[in-house]
Amino acid sequence: MNGNNTVEPEFNNLTIDELKEKLQTSEKGLSSEEATKRLSQYGPNSLNEHKQHPIVKFLRSFWGPIPWMIEIAAILSAVIHHWEDFWIISTLLVLNAVVGFWQEHKADNAIELLKKKLALKSRVIRDGKWQEIPAGQLVPGDIIRLRLGDVVPADAKLTKGDYLQLDESSLTGESLPVEKKSSDMAYSGAVVKQGEMNGIVTATGMNTFFGKTAKLVQEAKTTSHFQRAVIKIGNYLIVFAFVLVSLIFIVSLFRGESMLHFIQFALVLMVAAIPAAMPAVLSVTMAVGASALARKEAIVSRLASIEEMAGMDILCSDKTGTITKNELTLAEVVPFDKFTGNDVLVLGTLASSEEDHDPIDSAIIEHTLADETNKNTLNELEVTDFKPFDPVIKHTESTVKEGSSTFQVAKGAPQAILSLMKHPEKVEEQVNNQVEAFAEKGYRALGVARTDKRGNWTYAGMIPLYDPPREDSAETIKTAQEMGVEVKMITGDHTAIAKETASMVGLKTNIKGVDAIMQKSDRVALKEIEESNGFAQVFPEHKYHIVEILQNNDHIVGMTGDGVNDAPALKKADVGIAVAGATDAAKSAASIVLTKPGLSVIIDAIKESRKIFQRMNNYSIYRIAETIRVLLFITLSIIAFNFYPVSALMIVLLALLNDAPIMTIAVDNVKYSRTPDKWNMRTTLGIATFLGLIGVLFTFGMLFIGKEMLHLSNAVLQPFIYLKLSVAGQLTVFMARTKGHFWSVKPSKALLLAIISTQIVATLITVNGFLMPAMGWKLAALIWGYALLELVITDALKVQMLKVLDHSNVRFRNYKHWGRRSR
């Protein structure tokens, strides 16, 4: 036996006798001593997992451009003993960290739930006796017993017994049960639907087919566009702030000002520059959106996936259980000779057993009993003997009593039923042609026959079976396509079945096999994937590969699924969607879990996510514009006039009164776009910078009025400028939230109330002189009138600027594929 800690893959290809010799086992099983030795060699029959300590996860929230800015500001506060500022800034820092940690805590636990999928107990021969042990203690070489209802606990080569019918749909995507005989492999995670057999364990834990799927889930890592957008915006503001601080430092040196004075001002600039509330505001916006999605039967487990769904341009949909019902249904029955369709159904029902819960038998019985005529016919017949499906003769058989006479019926593989005929050549061509016709549509065919009075078999007809699409699949796919989302079917089923399903739901039938992309260069594979409408006969690693190639070429990819086999691709995709009834593994790997059957809820989720994206983008434009406006104005005021237009306290008030209420943007009224939304940093930074620069010009105009025309003292000029920055800053929200004029989309009551109430507070503070010199109502009225005029003029300029940005041929290279390298 090999001394490695992994089982050799070729074990699966050995004969039973060769495998016994290789694993040094027999039909008497292993001894307890040998099993213990192998357990230490191969490890437990469970899935490995690397867990990061919660403290490390929490500390990671303090690492990154925006946390660094806040930390520097806090340190500067401590250096100059501004302890009030220190505690305010530190609170902001910790709040950010807590929000980030909570999101990490809610991250999916795919591996943990995959572990639970393993069978808890297993029947095994140890020391020559059958006993039940925890499945986690199984080792290669163990002899196990598999029975109806069991979840296969480890990969095993089947040995003794007639046959097994295994449901491998959650592993391979195959919609029909798979028949297994001696020498075939039973894979961990499959469910026994019929039969009873022994097997030799060939692989356990992470070395099983199921375990390799878990490895792919564990390896699937992705950084969201939302995270990259926040980092990109943070970097932009950091560079901007440091350039301005450097300018002030140079000016301070030339003017001979004290370094303490410079540090104090640097602190003011840093506080003004830090988008401290940005991560929290964007997270709250997504959390509110997640609550809205939950009301529409879509549970969000990873907040960033909401933003990803808004930009999703390709949806890779699993077929079985997602586009289809994962229920066998009868297509139109084809009767032969003198028989009718109902005759074939009745005979098929007589050759079926309701007690066995066989999916094929259940489908036939249900379809037959839906017709009252068939019920009456069956009431006059009595099954006196039933022989279940035999994998050797490949059919079921019943003896039926009709009055005083009896006859036999059989149902099974078309060729097997044909072999019962005395003169098969009479119907052979008809049977073969019909089998081919069904195969072209992806149907599975069953033959039905009965004996006549002389005991000769007569071919009654054929029953086609298929997995039908959900009622809403075609409409959902059509709507998704109209919204700019291309739908591709990715399935483990055969190509013919995939093509037939595609035609039934309105997809084109350019369905390819995985050979079209495997062992090909990424460029060739991408072309094949983009041109196809889907892929058939795929395995988990193929789905993962398809998603990865699309992501590496600027596509934002969604993946729907319901089985264990979908888990790796669900986790790797930008948006993993587990449909209703999905396995725990699929739900855990997904970032959005649907609780309502079908795909229609995905359309609601796309619309809602695009609204959420608009809100996040609007806030980002506002925050960048405000930072530029305040920082640049303060810097230029000091350089040009050697005058501090606002105090450190006013900056803090500005941050508190303007940032806190802006969280109501999370419930603002917006219109969703008809095409996928993506972070366009050229437009976002471009329009934000434009609004910020226009704001600087208007603020200098206000400074000129106050200083040169009204001859205000510096003591009064500071609250005068503070109120202008505060009121005009909040009015910037109305410009940032629309692509048209600010009145084109009505703001929500919550946002409007928040802006009005905070600016009333700001006005009362300056008018009555709370924490600063009083300036009176006349100056306040002047500022409000000036700010409203600024709103109208700037908004008109904004609309024209957006037209330039949207149609410009200019490309910022840094932002063309921004963030993709981090995948």
N, C-alpha and C positions, 0 to 999 in steps of 0.2 A: 504494500500500500504506500502511496506517495506520502512523503512527510511534510508536505506544504500545508498551509492553513486554509487552502481553497480547494474545492473539488474540481477535478479536471473536466472541462466541458465535453470531451469526447465520451465520457461515461454514458451519456444519453444515447450514443450510437452503438454501444456494445450490445451483444445478445445477452439474454438473461443469465446464461451460464458464465459467460465472460465477465459480466458485471459482478456476479457472486464471487468469482475468483479474485477479481481486482479489489473488491471491497472486503474480501475475507469474511463473507457472511454466508448464511444458508437459510433454508426454510424454517430452521429452529431459532433464527434471530441471533442477536448478540448477547453476550453475558453482561451483567450489570457492571462488572469490572472493566470490560472493554468499552462499554458505552461511556463510562466516566472518563476513561482515557481519551476517547474521541471528542467528548464534549470540551475538554480542555484544549484539544488540538484545533478543532474547527470553530469553537465558540458556540454560544447559545443560538437557537433557532429563532432569532429576532433581528430587528433592523437597527443598525448602528446610527448614532446621532451625535453630532457635535453641538453641545449647548454652551452658549455664552453666559457668563455670570451676569445677573441683573445689575450689579454695581457697575460692571464694565459697560453694559448697555446704557446706563444712566450717564456715566462720565463721557460717553461718546457725544452726548448732546451738547457738551461744552466745547466741541472741536469743530471748527469751520469758520468761514469768513465772517458771518454775522455774529456768532458768539465771540470771536476774537475782538471785533469792534467794541462790543459791550464790555468785555473784560478789560480792554485798554482804558475805556472811559472810567470804569470803576477804579482801576489802579490810579489814574490821574486824580480822581476825586480824593482818594486816600492820601496821596502825596501832598496835596495842598490843604488837607484837613477839612474838605467840604463833606462832612459826614452825612448830612441830609441827602445830598446828591448821591453819595456812595450807596446808601441804603436803598434809594429809589431805583438806581441803576442795577444794583445786585438783585433786587426783587424781580425786575424785568428779566434778568439773566436766568434766574431760577425758574421763573414761570415758563420761559421758552424751553428750558431743559425738561420740565415736567410734561409739557405738551408733547415734546419729541419722544420721551420715554414711554408715554402712554400709547402712542402710535406703534412703537416697537413692540410693546407688550401685547398689542392686539394683532400683531403679525401672525400669519397662519402657522399652524402646528401640524403640517402635513405628515411628517415622519411619525409623530405620536399616534395619529389616527391610523396610519398605515400599519403600525404595530398591532393595533387592536383588531385589525382584519385577520391576522393569523388565528387559526383555530386554537381555542383555549385548551382543549384536551385531545388526546389522540390514542387510539388503540394500537398497541405495539407488542411484539413478542420479545420478551426479555427473559433470559435464563430458561428458555424453552416453554414459557407460559404466556398466554395472552394477558395483558394488563393495561390499565388506562393511566397515562402519565401526562403531565403538562406538555403541550406541543413545543414549548421552548427547550425541552430536554432531548428532542429528537436529534439524531446524528446520522451521517451517511452510513449506509449499511443496515439500518434498522428495517425490519419488516413491519409494515403498517397495514391496517384494515380500513377500507373506505366503503361507506354505506350511504344510503339515501339521506340527503339533507346535510351531509358532512361538507365542511369547507376543507379542501385539500391542504394539509398543514405544511407540506414541503414538496419540492419536486421529487417525483417518484416514477420508476419504471414499473408498469403493471405486470403482474405475474399470474397468479391463480385467480380463476373466476371466469364467468361467461362474458360479461361486458359491463361497461359503464357508459352512461350518458352524462356528459359534463357541460355545465353552463359556463363558458369561457368569455361571455360577452363583456364582462368588466375587465378582462385582460387583453383580449384581442379585437374586440368590437364585432365579432361574429354574432349575428342575431339569433342563429339557430343552435340548439344543443349539438355538441360534438360527440360522436360515438367513439369509444375507446375500447380496444381489445388487448389481449396479452401482448407484451413487448412495446406497447404504445406508452407515451409519456403523459402523466397527469401533473399539471403545474400548480404550484402553491397559489391559493386564492380562488381557484375554480370551485364551483359548487356541484355536488353530485345530485343529479336529477333522477337517475334510475340506475339500478344494478348494484352489485356488490363485488369487490375485488380486493386482492392483496397487492402490495407494491413494495419495491425496494427503494428506500430513500437515497437519492443521488446527490441532492444539494439542499442546504439549509440556509436560513437567514438571508444575508445580503448576496449570497451566491445563487439564489433561486431566480427564476424569471421575474417573479414578483419583487424580489429584493433589488434586482438591477433597475427596475422601474423606480423604486424608492431612491436609489442612488441618483438617478436623473433628477428627481424632484429636489433632492438635497443640493445638487450642483446648480440648479436653475436659479440664478441670481440676476436681478436687473435693477437699474437705477431709473426712477420715474422721471418723465419730462418735467413734472412739477418740481421735483427736487433740484433738477438741473437749472430750471428757470429761476428759482429762488437764489441759487448759488451765483448764477450769471448776473442777476440784478444786484445782489450783494456786492459782487466784485466790481461792478460798474460804479456803484456809489462809494465804495472804499477808495478806488483809484481817484475818483473825483474829490473826495474829502482830503486825501493825502496831498494832492496837488495844491489845493487851497491852503491847507495847513503849512505846507512848505513855503508858499508865497508869503504868508503872514510871518513865518519864522525869519525869512530873509529881510522883510521890511522891519521887523522888530530889531534885528541885529543892526541895521543901518541907523535906526532911530535911537539906539542905545537903551531900549526898554529892558526891564528885568525879565529874567527867564521865568520867574514865578508868574509874572503877568502874562507871559506867552502861554505857559502851561494852563493857566486859568481860561484863557480864550480858546486854546486848543480843545479843552474839555467842552466848552460851549458848542464849538463846531462839531465835535465828535457826537455829542448827544443829538444835535440837529441832524447829523448825517445817518445815524444808525436807524435802519428800518426795523427797530426792535419788535414792533408789533406785527410786522409783515408775516412771519411764519404762523403766529397765532391767528391773525385775521384770516389768512388763507385756509388754515386748518379748520377754523370755525365755519367758514363758508362751505367747505366740503362736508363737515359734520352735519350742518343744517340740511345740505343737499342729500346726505345719506339718510336722514330721517324721512325726507320726502320720498326717496326711493323705496324705503321700507314700507311706506304706506301703499306703494304700488307693487308690492310683492317681490322686491329685490333687496336682499340683505347685503350690505357692503362690509367686508371685513378688512379691506385695505383702502384707506381714504384716498390715496393718490391715484387709485384706479379710476376714480370718477373723472378726474382731469384727463386720464389716458383714454377713457371711452369717448370723450368729446372729440378727440383727434383720431379715433380709430378709422382707418380707411380700408382695412381688410379683416373680415370675420371668417376664421377657419372653424367651420362647424362640424362636429361629429355627427354621423348619420343616425346610428342606432340609439334610440332613446332620446334623441335631441330633435332631429328633423322628423324622425319616425317615432311611432308609439312604443317600439320594442314589444309588440304584441303580434303573434302570428294571426293572419287574417286570410280568408279564402278569396281568391279571385274567381272569375267566372268558370264554373265547372264545365268540362267537355265530355258529354255522354257519347258512347259508341252504339252503333247499330240501333236496336229497338228501344234502348233505355233512354229515360229522360234525365234532366239534371237533378230533379228531386230523387229519382231512383238511385243515382250515384251517391247522393248525400246520405240517404237512409242506409244504404249498404255500408258506406264508410263509417257511419255512426255505430252500426252493429258490430263492426270490426274494431271498435275503440273501447277504451275502458275509462270511465269517469273517475274511478277510485285512484288510479295511478297518478293523476294530475300531470300527465304527459302534455306538454304544450301543444303538440300537433293534435292529439286526441281531443283536447279541450276546445281547440279552435273549431274543429269539425263538428263536435257535438253542439257547441253554442250556435254555430251558423245554421245547422240543420233544425234545431228546436225553435228557431226564430219564425219558422213557417208552421202555421197551425195544421196544415195538411200532413206535413211530415210527422208531427206529434201523433196524429190519429193513426197514421200507418204504423208507427213504432209501437203503439199501444196494442196492436194486434199481433205483434211478434215477440218472441221470448228467446233470449240468448241462454242456451243451456250449457255451453262450454266456451271458454275464451282462452286462447293461447297468446300471451304477450309477445311483443316484438322479439324476434330471435335474430341476432347479428349474423348467424350462419345462413339462414334462409331469407333474411331481410324482409320479413313481413309479419303482420299479426293475422290471426285466424280465429273465426268464431263458428260455432254450430248453432243454427237458429231454428226454432220450432214455429211453424206456421200452420195452425190448425192441427191436423193429424200427420202432416208431413214435415220433414226437416230438410234443410239445405245448409251449405257452408258459404261463408263470405271471407274474403281476404283483402288486406290493404297493406301496401308497402311500396318498395322501389319498383318503378315501372317495368324494368327488365325481369325482376324477380316474379312479379305477377304474370308477366308474359310466359315465363318458364312453366307455369301451371297449366297452360293451354295444351290441349291434345294436338291442335293444329295451329301453332303460334304464327306460322307464315301468313295466315289469313289477315292478321291485324298488326303484324310486326312493323310494316312500313308506316302505318297510321300512328302507331305508338311512338316510333322513332321521330317522325316528323313533328308530333306534338311536343315531345320532350325538347327538341331543338327550338321550337317556337316559344316554349316557356322559358328556356334558358336565355334566349335573346332578351327577354323582359326581366331576367333575373329572378324568375319564379322557381320554387322548389316543387317538383311534380311527384304526386303519389298515384299509383294505379289501384283500381278497385275491381274486384271480380266476384262472381258467385257461381255456384254449381246449379245445373239444371236438374230435372227429374231423374236423369240417368247418371247423375254424378259427374258430368263433364263440366269443366270450368269455362265460363264465358266472360270475356273482358267487358265490364260495364262502362268504364270511362276513366277519366283522370281528374284529379283535384289539384289545382295549383295553389300554393301557399306563398305569402309574402308578408313583409313587415310594412304596414301602411304609413304614410306620412301623417303627422298631426294635422288637425283641421285648419290650424292657423299658420302652418309653415309657409305655404305659398304666398299668402298675403304679407306675412312678416318679411320674407325675403325680398319681395317686390318693393315694399316700403323702405327697407334698408338700402336697396340699390338706388332708389330715388333720393335718398339722403347722402349719397356719395360713398356708401359702404359696399365694397365688393365681397360677395359671399362665396366661399369655396368649401366644398364638401370633402372632409378628410375621414376616411372610414377603413375599418379592417375587413369589411365585407368584399365580395367579389366585384369585379369591374362591371359585369352585366347588371347586377343588383343596384350598384351605385348609379349607373346611367339611367336605369328605369326610374329610380327614386328622384333623380335630378330632373327628369322630364316631367314628373308629376308635380313638382313644386316650383316649376318655372325657371329652373337653372338650365344652362346649356349643357350638352352631354359630352363635352370634351374632358372626360374623366380619364386620367392616366394611371398606370401602375408606378410603383415607387422606383422601378428600374430607370425611369426617365430622369431621376435626379440623383440617385446614389452613384457613387464613384465618379461623379462629374465635378468639374470646377464650379465654384460658387457662381461665376458669371453665367455659365450654361444652365445650372440648376435654377437660378433666379429667373431666367427667361422662360424656362419650362413651367415654373410655378406661376408666374404672372400671366402666362397665356392660357393656362389650364383652368378648368372650373372645379377641379378637385382631384383627389388621389384615392385609389382603392388598394386594398390588401396591405395596409400600412401597419407597422408596429410602433410601440411607444417612441423608440429612438428616431423613427422617421418623422413623426409628428413634431417632435422636439426640433429636429433638423430643419423642417419646413419653416417653423416659426422663427428660428434663429437666422436663417438666410434672409427672410423678409425684413426682420428687424435691422439687420446689418446693412440694409439698403434703403433706409429712411422710411420704411412702412411702420405704422403703429398698428399692432396686430391684436385682434381679439380671438379668443379660442373658447368654444363651448364644448361641454362634454359631461358625462355622467359616470364614467367608469374609472377603475384603477388605472387602466391603460392611458387615460387622458391626463392623469395627474402631472407628469413632467411638463407637458406642453401647456397645461393650464397655469402652472407656476411661472414658466418661462415667458409666456405671453404678457404683453403690456396690460391686457384685460383678460383674466381667466374667469369664465362664467360657468358655474355648475348649475345645470338645469334641475327642475323639481324631480325628486326621487333619486338624485345622484348618490353614489356611494360616499361614505364618510371621507375616504381618501380624496375624492374629487372635490368635495365641498371644502376640505381643508386646504387644498392646493389652489383653489380659486380665490379671486379677490371679490367677486360678486356671486352670491348664491340666490337663485330664483326659487321662490316657494310656490309659484303658480305654474301649472303644467304648460308646456309649449314655449315658443320663442317670442310671442307677441309682447311680453313684458320688456323684452330687450329694446324695442322701439321706444317705449316710455323712458327706459333708462338712458338711451342715447339722447333723447330730447332734454331730459332733466340735466344730464351731465353737460350738455352744451350750454344750458342756461348758467350752470355753476361756473363753467369755464369763463363765460362772458363776465360774470361778477368778479372772478379772480383777476382777469386781465384788466378790468376797469380799475380795480383797487391798485394794481401794480402801476398803472399809468399815473394815477393820482399821487401815489406815494413817491415815485421817482420825480415827478414834476415839482412836488412840494419841497423835496430835499434840495433839488437844484435851485429853486427859487429862494429859499431861505439861506442856504449856504453861500451862494454866489453874491446875493445882496449884502449879507453881513461882511463878507471878505472884501468886496469892492468898496464898501462904506469905510472900512478901516484903512484900506490902502489909499483911497482917494481923499477922504476927509478926516482921517485920524479920529473917527467917531464910532463908538459902539452903539449901533441903533437899537439893540435890545440887550437886556441883562440876562445872566444865566438863569435866574428864576423865571423870566418870561419865556425862555426857550423850553424849560420844563413844563410850564403851563400850556404852552403851544402844543407840546407833545401829548400831554394828558387830555386836553380839551378837544384836540383835533383827531387823535388816533383812536381813543376809546370808543366814541360814538360811531366811528366809521365801520365798526363790526356789524352794524345793521345793514351794511351792503350785502351781507349774506342772505338777506331776504328781499333784496331789491327786485323791482320788475325789470326783466330783460326779455329780449326776443332770441330764440335759439336760431342758429344758422342752418341753412339747408345743405351745407357741405361740412366735412370734418374740420374742427378747429384745432389749430396747432399754434404753439408759441412762435409768433413772428417777431423776433427780437429787433429787427430793423424797424418795423412799424411801431412796436411798443416803446422802445427807447427813443425812436425818432420823434414821435408825437409828444412823449413825456418831456423830452428835452426842449422841444419847441414851446410847449405850454409853460415850462419853467422859465425859459429865457424871456418870453413875453411878460410873465409875472414880475421878473426882475426890473424890466423897463417901467412898468406901471408903478412898482413900489418906489423906484427912484423918482418918479413923477410926484408921488405922494410926499416923499421926503423933501423935494424941492418946494412944494406948496407949504409944507409945515415950517421949513427953515427960512426960506427966502420971502415968501408972501405973507405968512401969518406970524413970522418972527417968534416962533415958539422956543422956549428955553429947552436945553438938553434934557432936563428933568421931565418936562411934559412931552417932549418929542419922542422919548422912548415908549411910553404907553400908547401914544398916537400911532407910532409905527407898528407896535405889537398888535393893536386892534386891527390895523389894515392887513397884516400878515395872517391873522386869525380868520377874519371874515372872508377875505379874498381866497384864502386857502381852502375853506370849506365849500365855497362856491365853485372851486375847481372840480369838485366831485361831480357836479352836474355836467361839466364839459367832458370829463373822463369817461362817463358811463354810457355815452352814445357816440355812434359813428356819424350821425347826422347832427342837426341842431339840438341843443340841450332840451328843448321841449318835445322832441320827436318821440320819446318814450317816457311815459309818466313815472316818476319815482314812487317807491313804496311809501306808505304812510310812516312806517317806522324810521326809514332813512330821513325823510323830510322833517319829522318831529325831532330826531336826534340832532340834526344840523341846526335847526332853528333854536332849540333849547340851549345847546352849548354856546352858540354865538350870543344869545341873550345874556348868559352867564359872563362871557368874556366882555361884553359891553358894559354890564353893571360893575364889573371889577374895575375897568378903566375909568368909567364915569364917576364912580364913588370913591376911587382911590384906595381900594383894598389891596394891600401888599405893594402898592406903587402910587405915585402921585396922581391925584384926580385931574381929569381934563375937561369934564362937563359934557352936556348933551349935544351942544352945537357941533363940537368937533366929531363926536360919535356919529351924528347924522350925516356930516360931510363924508366921513369914511364909508358909511353904508352906501350912500349915493354913488361915490367914486367906484366902490367895489362892484356894484351892480352894472355900472357903465362898462367896467373892465370885462365883466362876464359876457356881455352882449358882443363887444368888439372882438375879444379873444376867441369866442365861440365861432364867429363868422370866419376868422382866420384859420381856425382849427379844421373846419370843414374843407377848406381849400387845400390845406396842408395834407390832409388825409388822402385827397385825390392824387396829389403828387407822389406820396409814399406808396400808394397802392398800385400805381402804374409806372413807377420809375424802373428803368433798366439797371439801376445801380444795384450791385450786390456786395454785401459786406462778407468777405470770405470767412471771417471768424464765426459767422452765424449761419452759414449755409447748412452745415451738418453739425450744428453745435450740440455738444454733449454726447454724440454717438460713440465716441472713442471709449467712454467709460463703461460700455457694456462688457 
